[in-house]
């Protein structure tokens, strides 16, 4: 597993390798990403990543939003992202039932 240089690994940061860097979400095609809602308070990105691995190889997991109850997960392929939506929507992580759906860009 990749560990960011200088990272302590105990952060409740936003995503894999987040640390002092920027979000890596823009590096992935929309078809490779899924939107995740219903995340229980206190859930870390590492816990979410482990849960999302059931659908395929996760490339990036980032908890987003002011309330930290939504996230984005990027997969290696669009097929894995589609599989995540089909198999993980409604799954339970901690005390929250996850809503897993297609990723759509926010209009500015």
N, C-alpha and C positions, 0 to 999 in steps of 0.2 A: 504494500500500500504506500502511496506517495505521501510524504510528510513535508509540509512547507519548511523551508530553511528558517531557522531561528524561532520556529513555533514551539510552544510548550505542550501542545496536544490536549490541554485540559480546558480549552476555551469553549464557551457556549456560543461561538461565533456563528455567522450566517451560513457558511458552507465549507465544503471540502477545500482546504487550503486557503480559506478566506483571510485569516490573519490581518496583515496590513495591506494586502493587495486589493484588487478590484474584482467585482463579479466576473465570472467566466461565462455566464449564460449567453452572451452575444456570439460566442465562438461556435455555438451549436445551431443547427437548423431547427426551425419551429417544429418540424415533424419528429424530431428526436426528443422533444421536451413534453412533459406533462405538468399540469397545474394540480396542486394538492391543497385541499382545504380541510378544515375540521381538526387541525392538529391540536392536541391537548397542551395546555400550558406546561412549560418546563421541559417539553420534548426537545432533545438536542438534534442537530443535523446528523450526527453519527447514528443515533437510534433510528432516525427516519431513513437514512441510507441503508442500514441493515435490513429494514422492513421492505424497502423498495427493490432490493437485490433479488427478491423472489421472482421478479418479472424479467430480469436480465441484468446485464452489466451496466451499473450506474457509472457515469462519467463525471457528474457534478450534481450536488444536492445543496440547495440554498434555501434557508428559511427567510421569507420576505414579509413585508407588511408591518404596519405599526404595532399590531397586536401579536405578532409572531405566531399567528394561527394559520398562515398559508405558506406554501413553499413551491419550488420548482425543482424538478428532477430531470436531468438530461441523461439519455441513454446512448449507447454506442450506435444503435440503429433505430429507424422509425418503426420497424416490426416489434422491437422490444418495448418501445413507448406505447404502441397500440395494445400489446399484451398487458402492460401495466394497467391501462385503463380498464381492460376487460376483466382482469383477475383481481386487482387490488382495490377497485372502487367499492366502498362499503366495508373494507377490512378494518380491523380494530388495532390501534397502536396505543398502548397505555390506556387512558380513559377516554380516548377520542375515536370516533368512527370516521375514517378518512373518506373524503370525496376526491376521486382521481378523475381528471377530465383532460380534454385537449388543451394545449397551450395556445392562447390567442394573444396577439400584440395589443397593448393598450394604445388607444388612439390619443394623440396629443392635441 
